[in-house]
């Protein structure tokens, strides 16, 4: 057994959350590079250590760290041959193909800027990203219209991209990545001089999954990778030489949160299932078959799972479960615990951050709470005048940057100083999300500032009401928004997707309303209910409440 954790922190083990928060520190090696200092270092000290267990519906593959070193070196040499150099941007739409981990590691070694993107992007999304980030090369799966759209993007912008497709595919005008890299050397020396990477340089950009307007480019430095050690070791509770799975497409920031940086630093392998179409029961079968030890998924997956018959599965190998992305309804927490015996540990973060708030390994889970601050950040809840709010009062989650940027916090909105200044000012990064703190120091998420409903003088956060609505057995998904009302200003509206076996009716709407009145404060119940087949979401799967509001206001 071997681990590299001690290379990046002052201490590994802590007695309590307070000990962890007060005494944990990162020790950042000069010129840190994840490819060399983690992947290649494991290949040196423990070459057969398992890194990645991957499967789709037909094929299985397993990669050691030595495999990853050799394959990523071949990929580096391939990218150099295509003219890609330090600072160039490369866009990836790779779904959950295993090549994602090879290509990301290669780009990190080279010092190029990786731009992971969901495969669900369409032509206008691609054109926007390629132009804004000055993308030089794309690596993609053949999925839907991606190949066609990338080619159309070239014509629209009048540019010529380097283009590679994964999966041993021969497509005219495209490089067959898998065949091509096999001809390149498995050796690549760490660059020196001007080509050497530095820990504060941009190595990763995500286009934010904002629920309105064009996405911003969130730029991260190499040290972002180290900060996810907290995510993996002290929140996911990963097991040395174990197997962890986070359910996330590689186009989401959650994929590197849960299936790459921190997990590999902490010495666990990751399991990835590259499915054609998501099915929660298929996923659970794979997780149990592969003996996954620790598991993380967004609330939407847990909501789906509890609507199914989980009694058919043996969860004994899964030791820990986490969630982030949106608050977890207490009903989902309780049902999952009933099935599995596991308490789902919540956390909170953004594309701009690593795990910022979490129910860390020493802490009892408190349903409805996202936990306490990570020691990587100093977090305060501020009112509109930037004053710290009292316990129990709602405030914006703000990150103190008065003494400099914390490890893990984004560098800037790339090429957008105006947006950066809007978020970073007066010694804080203002993240736009609101919460309140209870007497035990636990943070309770309320919602985006724009999502707060103001009705008859009350301020109502959408997530508490959504949790109440979802606790009704007929409800699969729900979005709570404010609906214009001449008397109250706004009333609470519930847009609902029904679970299998239920049909929309006025009687069911009334039943849901009465149910909500019983499980939360009666003034929060949805006075208006609309049943739909699907909720509007971003390409990254987040509910677009603004779309519903705009439709209601038009």
C-alpha positions in Angstrom: 0.0 0.0 0.0 1.2 3.5 -0.8 -0.2 7.0 -0.8 1.0 10.4 -1.8 -1.2 12.4 0.6 1.7 13.3 2.9 3.4 15.1 0.0 0.7 17.7 -0.1 -0.6 18.3 3.5 0.9 19.1 6.9 -1.1 16.3 8.6 -3.2 13.4 7.3 -5.1 12.2 10.4 -7.3 14.4 12.6 -9.4 13.6 15.8 -12.4 15.7 15.0 -13.9 18.3 12.6 -12.6 21.1 14.8 -9.1 19.6 14.8 -9.3 19.3 11.0 -10.6 22.8 10.4 -8.2 24.5 12.7 -5.0 22.6 11.9 -5.2 21.3 8.3 -2.9 23.0 5.8 -1.8 22.3 2.3 1.9 22.1 1.4 2.1 23.0 -2.3 5.2 21.7 -4.1 6.8 24.3 -6.3 5.7 23.9 -9.9 3.1 21.2 -8.9 1.8 19.3 -11.9 -0.8 16.6 -11.3 0.4 14.5 -14.3 4.0 14.3 -13.0 3.6 14.6 -9.3 0.7 12.2 -8.9 0.2 9.9 -11.9 3.9 9.5 -12.7 5.0 9.4 -9.1 2.5 6.5 -8.3 3.9 4.8 -11.5 7.3 5.0 -9.9 6.6 3.9 -6.3 3.7 1.5 -6.9 3.5 0.8 -10.7 0.7 -1.8 -10.5 -1.5 0.3 -8.2 -5.0 0.4 -9.7 -6.1 3.7 -11.1 -9.2 3.3 -13.3 -11.8 0.5 -13.6 -13.9 1.2 -16.7 -16.7 -0.4 -18.5 -19.5 0.2 -21.0 -22.3 -2.3 -21.8 -19.9 -4.5 -23.8 -16.3 -4.0 -22.7 -14.3 -3.8 -19.5 -10.8 -2.3 -19.0 -8.6 -1.7 -16.0 -5.6 0.6 -15.9 -2.8 0.8 -13.4 -0.8 4.0 -12.8 2.0 2.7 -14.9 -0.5 2.2 -17.7 -1.7 5.8 -17.2 1.8 7.1 -17.3 2.7 5.4 -20.5 -0.6 6.2 -22.3 -0.6 9.8 -21.2 3.0 10.1 -22.4 2.0 8.8 -25.8 -0.8 11.3 -25.8 1.5 14.1 -24.9 3.8 13.3 -27.8 0.8 13.0 -30.1 -0.5 16.5 -29.0 3.0 18.0 -29.5 3.1 16.5 -33.0 -0.2 18.3 -33.8 1.3 21.6 -32.8 -0.3 21.9 -29.4 1.9 23.6 -26.9 1.8 25.1 -23.4 -1.1 27.5 -23.0 -3.2 26.2 -26.0 -6.8 25.3 -25.4 -8.1 21.8 -26.2 -11.8 21.1 -25.9 -13.0 17.6 -24.8 -16.4 16.1 -25.4 -15.6 12.6 -24.3 -18.7 11.4 -22.4 -17.4 8.8 -20.0 -14.8 7.2 -22.3 -11.6 6.0 -20.6 -9.6 8.2 -23.0 -10.7 11.2 -20.9 -8.3 10.3 -18.1 -5.5 9.7 -20.5 -6.0 13.0 -22.4 -6.5 15.1 -19.3 -3.3 13.8 -17.8 -1.4 14.4 -21.0 -2.7 18.0 -21.3 -1.7 18.7 -17.7 1.8 17.4 -18.4 2.1 19.5 -21.5 0.7 22.7 -19.8 -2.1 23.0 -22.3 -5.5 24.2 -21.1 -8.2 21.4 -20.9 -11.8 22.4 -21.5 -14.1 19.4 -20.6 -17.5 19.9 -22.1 -20.7 17.8 -22.0 -21.4 15.8 -25.2 -24.9 17.3 -25.2 -23.7 20.6 -26.6 -25.2 21.8 -29.9 -23.7 23.9 -32.7 -24.3 27.3 -31.0 -22.7 26.0 -27.7 -19.7 24.6 -29.6 -19.2 27.8 -31.6 -19.4 30.0 -28.6 -16.9 27.9 -26.6 -14.4 27.5 -29.5 -14.4 31.2 -30.2 -14.3 32.5 -26.6 -11.5 30.2 -25.5 -9.5 30.3 -28.8 -9.7 26.5 -29.0 -7.0 25.0 -31.1 -8.0 21.3 -31.0 -11.0 19.1 -30.1 -11.1 15.5 -28.9 -14.6 14.0 -29.1 -16.7 10.9 -29.1 -19.0 10.3 -32.1 -22.3 11.1 -30.5 -25.5 12.6 -31.9 -24.3 15.5 -34.2 -21.0 16.3 -32.6 -18.8 15.5 -35.6 -21.1 17.4 -37.9 -21.4 20.3 -35.5 -17.6 20.7 -35.0 -17.2 20.8 -38.8 -20.0 23.3 -39.1 -18.3 25.4 -36.4 -15.1 25.6 -38.4 -17.0 26.9 -41.4 -19.0 29.4 -39.3 -15.8 30.8 -37.7 -13.6 30.5 -40.7 -11.0 28.4 -38.8 -9.3 25.0 -39.1 -9.2 23.0 -35.9 -7.1 19.9 -35.2 -9.7 17.2 -34.7 -9.4 13.8 -33.0 -12.1 11.2 -32.4 -11.8 8.4 -29.8 -13.0 4.8 -30.1 -10.9 3.4 -33.0 -13.0 5.3 -35.5 -12.0 6.3 -39.0 -13.8 9.4 -40.1 -12.6 11.6 -43.0 -10.9 14.7 -41.8 -10.5 13.4 -38.3 -7.6 11.7 -36.5 -8.2 8.3 -35.1 -6.9 9.0 -31.6 -6.5 5.4 -30.4 -4.7 4.2 -33.5 -2.5 7.3 -33.7 -1.1 7.5 -30.2 0.0 3.9 -30.4 2.8 5.0 -32.7 4.2 7.5 -30.3 6.8 7.1 -27.6 5.8 6.1 -24.1 8.5 8.3 -22.7 8.1 12.0 -22.0 10.5 14.0 -19.8 9.2 16.8 -17.6 9.7 20.0 -19.5 12.3 22.6 -18.3 12.8 26.2 -19.1 9.9 28.1 -20.7 7.9 24.9 -21.3 7.9 23.9 -17.6 4.5 24.4 -15.9 4.0 26.4 -12.8 1.5 25.8 -10.0 -0.3 29.1 -10.5 -0.9 28.8 -14.2 -4.3 28.1 -15.8 -4.6 24.4 -16.7 -8.4 23.9 -16.7 -11.4 25.8 -17.8 -15.0 25.0 -17.3 -17.9 26.9 -19.0 -20.2 27.5 -16.0 -23.6 25.8 -16.1 -25.3 29.1 -15.2 -29.1 28.9 -15.4 -29.3 32.1 -17.4 -27.3 34.0 -20.0 -24.1 32.8 -21.7 -21.8 30.6 -19.6 -18.7 32.2 -18.1 -15.3 30.6 -18.4 -14.1 29.5 -15.0 -10.3 29.3 -15.0 -8.5 27.1 -12.5 -4.8 26.9 -11.6 -2.8 23.6 -11.2 -3.3 23.8 -7.4 -7.0 23.1 -7.9 -6.2 19.4 -8.3 -4.5 19.3 -4.8 -7.5 21.0 -3.1 -9.7 18.1 -4.2 -7.8 15.9 -1.7 -10.2 17.3 0.9 -13.2 16.2 -1.3 -11.9 12.7 -1.6 -10.2 11.9 1.7 -12.4 13.8 4.2 -15.8 13.9 2.5 -16.0 10.9 0.2 -14.0 8.9 2.8 -12.2 7.0 0.1 -10.4 3.8 1.0 -6.7 3.2 0.3 -6.5 0.8 -2.7 -10.3 0.8 -2.8 -12.7 1.7 -5.5 -14.8 5.0 -5.6 -17.5 6.0 -8.0 -19.0 9.4 -8.6 -21.9 9.6 -11.0 -21.0 12.4 -13.4 -20.4 13.0 -17.1 -16.8 14.1 -17.8 -18.2 17.4 -19.2 -19.3 18.3 -15.6 -16.9 19.7 -13.0 -18.3 17.0 -10.7 -16.3 14.4 -12.7 -12.9 15.8 -11.6 -14.4 16.4 -8.1 -15.2 12.7 -7.8 -13.3 10.6 -10.3 -9.9 12.0 -10.8 -7.8 14.4 -8.8 -8.4 13.9 -5.1 -9.3 10.2 -5.4 -6.0 9.4 -7.1 -4.0 11.5 -4.7 -5.6 9.7 -1.8 -4.7 6.3 -3.3 -8.1 4.9 -4.4 -9.0 3.8 -7.9 -12.1 5.1 -9.6 -14.9 3.2 -11.3 -16.5 4.7 -14.4 -19.5 3.3 -16.2 -19.9 4.7 -19.8 -23.6 4.0 -20.4 -25.6 4.8 -23.5 -28.6 6.0 -21.6 -28.8 6.4 -17.8 -30.7 3.8 -15.9 -30.4 3.8 -12.1 -30.8 0.1 -11.7 -28.2 -0.7 -14.3 -25.8 1.7 -12.5 -26.4 0.0 -9.1 -25.8 -3.4 -10.7 -22.4 -2.3 -12.0 -21.5 -0.6 -8.7 -22.3 -3.8 -6.7 -20.7 -6.1 -9.3 -17.4 -4.1 -9.2 -17.5 -3.9 -5.3 -17.4 -0.1 -5.1 -16.5 1.0 -1.6 -17.5 4.7 -1.7 -20.2 6.3 -3.8 -21.3 9.9 -4.7 -24.2 11.0 -6.9 -26.3 14.1 -7.4 -29.7 14.1 -5.6 -31.5 13.4 -8.9 -30.0 9.9 -9.0 -30.9 9.2 -5.3 -34.4 10.4 -6.0 -34.7 8.0 -8.9 -33.2 5.1 -7.0 -35.6 5.4 -4.0 -38.6 5.2 -6.4 -37.3 1.7 -7.5 -37.2 -1.6 -5.6 -33.7 -1.5 -4.0 -34.4 -4.5 -1.8 -33.0 -6.7 -4.7 -29.5 -5.3 -4.2 -26.8 -6.1 -1.7 -25.3 -2.9 -0.5 -22.9 -4.4 2.0 -19.7 -3.5 0.1 -20.6 0.2 -0.1 -19.3 1.9 3.0 -20.0 5.6 2.4 -22.4 7.7 0.3 -22.3 11.4 -0.5 -24.2 13.9 -2.6 -23.9 17.5 -3.9 -25.3 19.6 -6.7 -28.6 20.5 -5.1 -29.9 20.0 -1.6 -31.0 16.5 -0.8 -34.7 16.2 0.2 -35.0 14.7 3.8 -37.4 12.1 2.4 -34.7 10.8 0.0 -32.2 10.7 2.9 -34.5 8.7 5.1 -35.6 6.2 2.4 -32.1 5.6 1.2 -30.9 5.0 4.8 -33.9 2.6 5.3 -32.8 0.6 2.2 -29.0 0.6 2.7 -28.2 1.6 6.3 -26.1 4.5 4.9 -26.5 8.1 5.7 -26.0 10.3 2.7 -23.4 13.0 3.5 -24.1 16.3 1.8 -21.7 18.9 0.5 -21.7 22.2 -1.4 -19.4 23.7 -3.9 -19.5 25.4 -7.3 -17.7 25.2 -10.7 -15.6 28.0 -9.2 -14.6 26.1 -6.1 -13.7 22.7 -4.8 -15.8 21.3 -1.9 -16.6 24.4 0.2 -19.0 23.0 2.7 -19.3 19.4 3.7 -20.6 16.8 6.1 -17.1 15.6 6.8 -16.2 12.1 8.1 -16.3 13.1 11.8 -19.7 14.7 11.5 -23.2 13.3 11.9 -25.4 13.9 8.9 -28.1 16.4 9.5 -30.8 16.1 6.8 -31.3 19.4 5.1 -27.8 20.6 5.9 -24.7 20.7 3.6 -22.4 20.6 6.6 -19.6 22.9 7.7 -16.8 24.9 6.0 -13.8 23.2 4.5 -10.5 24.3 6.0 -9.4 25.3 2.5 -11.7 28.3 2.8 -12.8 31.0 5.2 -16.5 31.4 4.6 -19.0 33.9 6.0 -22.7 34.6 5.4 -23.1 38.3 4.5 -26.1 40.5 4.2 -26.6 43.1 1.4 -24.3 45.5 3.2 -21.5 42.8 3.5 -22.1 42.5 7.3 -21.9 39.0 8.8 -25.4 37.8 9.6 -26.6 36.3 12.9 -27.1 32.6 13.6 -30.4 31.6 12.0 -30.4 34.5 9.6 -30.1 34.1 5.8 -27.0 35.5 4.0 -25.0 35.1 0.9 -22.2 32.5 1.0 -19.0 34.5 0.6 -15.4 33.4 0.5 -12.9 35.7 2.3 -10.0 36.5 -0.1 -8.7 39.5 1.8 -5.4 37.6 2.3 -5.3 36.1 -1.2 -6.9 33.4 -3.2 -7.5 30.1 -1.4 -6.2 26.9 -2.8 -9.0 25.5 -4.9 -10.8 28.7 -5.6 -10.9 29.7 -9.3 -8.4 32.3 -10.6 -10.8 34.4 -12.7 -13.5 34.4 -15.2 -11.2 33.9 -18.2 -11.0 36.9 -20.4 -13.8 38.6 -18.5 -12.4 41.1 -15.9 -15.8 42.8 -15.6 -17.5 39.6 -14.5 -14.6 38.8 -12.2 -14.9 42.1 -10.5 -18.6 41.7 -10.0 -17.9 38.5 -8.1 -14.6 39.5 -6.4 -14.9 42.7 -4.4 -14.4 44.1 -0.9 -12.2 41.2 0.1 -14.8 38.5 -0.8 -15.7 36.2 -3.6 -19.5 36.5 -3.7 -20.8 33.2 -4.9 -24.5 34.2 -5.4 -25.9 31.3 -3.2 -27.7 31.9 0.1 -27.8 29.9 3.3 -28.3 30.1 7.1 -26.3 28.6 10.0 -27.9 26.7 12.9 -26.7 26.7 16.5 -24.5 23.7 15.8 -22.6 25.5 13.0 -24.2 23.5 10.2 -25.0 25.5 7.0 -28.5 25.1 5.5 -28.7 26.0 1.8 -31.6 28.3 0.7 -31.0 28.9 -3.0 -29.6 31.2 -5.6 -30.4 34.8 -4.8 -32.5 35.0 -8.0 -34.5 32.0 -7.0 -35.8 33.3 -3.7 -39.6 33.8 -3.7 -41.0 36.9 -2.0 -44.7 36.3 -1.1 -46.7 38.5 1.3 -43.6 39.7 3.0 -42.2 36.1 3.4 -38.9 35.1 1.8 -39.2 31.5 0.7 -36.3 29.4 -0.6 -37.2 26.9 -3.3 -35.4 23.8 -2.0 -37.3 23.5 1.3 -40.6 23.5 -0.6 -39.2 21.1 -3.3 -38.2 18.7 -0.6 -41.7 18.8 0.9 -43.3 18.2 -2.5 -40.9 15.4 -3.5 -41.8 13.6 -0.2 -45.2 12.9 -1.7 -45.0 9.4 -3.4 -46.4 10.6 -6.7 -43.6 13.1 -7.3 -40.5 12.2 -9.2 -39.1 15.7 -9.8 -40.1 19.2 -8.9 -39.1 22.9 -9.5 -40.4 25.6 -7.2 -40.6 29.1 -8.6 -42.4 32.4 -7.8 -45.5 33.1 -9.9 -46.7 36.7 -10.3 -49.7 37.6 -8.1 -51.4 41.0 -7.8 -52.1 40.7 -4.1 -49.1 38.7 -2.7 -46.5 39.9 -5.2 -45.6 36.3 -5.9 -47.1 32.9 -5.0 -45.4 29.6 -4.8 -45.6 27.5 -8.0 -44.7 23.9 -8.3 -43.8 22.4 -11.7 -44.0 18.7 -11.2 -42.9 15.5 -13.1 -44.9 12.6 -11.8 -43.5 9.2 -10.9 -44.4 6.1 -12.9 -47.9 4.9 -12.3 -49.5 8.3 -11.4 -51.7 10.6 -13.6 -52.2 14.3 -13.4 -55.5 15.5 -12.0 -57.0 18.4 -9.9 -57.5 15.9 -7.1 -53.8 14.9 -7.1 -52.8 18.6 -7.1 -55.0 19.2 -4.1 -53.6 16.2 -2.3 -50.0 17.4 -2.9 -50.9 20.8 -1.6 -52.4 19.4 1.6 -49.4 17.2 2.0 -47.0 20.1 1.8 -49.0 22.1 4.4 -48.4 19.2 6.8 -44.7 18.7 6.3 -43.6 22.4 6.2 -44.9 25.8 7.2 -48.3 26.2 5.6 -47.6 29.6 4.0 -45.0 27.9 1.8 -47.4 25.5 0.1 -47.6 25.8 -3.7 -50.8 27.6 -4.5 -50.3 26.8 -8.2 -49.3 23.3 -9.5 -48.5 22.4 -13.1 -47.7 18.9 -14.2 -45.2 18.5 -17.0 -43.4 15.6 -18.8 -39.9 17.1 -18.1 -38.3 20.1 -16.4 -36.2 22.6 -18.3 -32.5 22.0 -17.5 -29.1 23.2 -18.5 -26.9 21.0 -20.6 -25.2 20.0 -17.3 -28.5 18.9 -15.9 -29.4 21.7 -13.5 -33.0 22.8 -13.3 -33.5 26.2 -15.1 -36.0 27.9 -12.8 -35.4 31.1 -14.7 -36.9 29.5 -17.8 -40.1 28.7 -15.9 -40.2 32.2 -14.4 -39.7 33.9 -17.8 -42.5 31.8 -19.3 -44.8 32.9 -16.5 -43.8 36.5 -16.9 -44.1 36.7 -20.7 
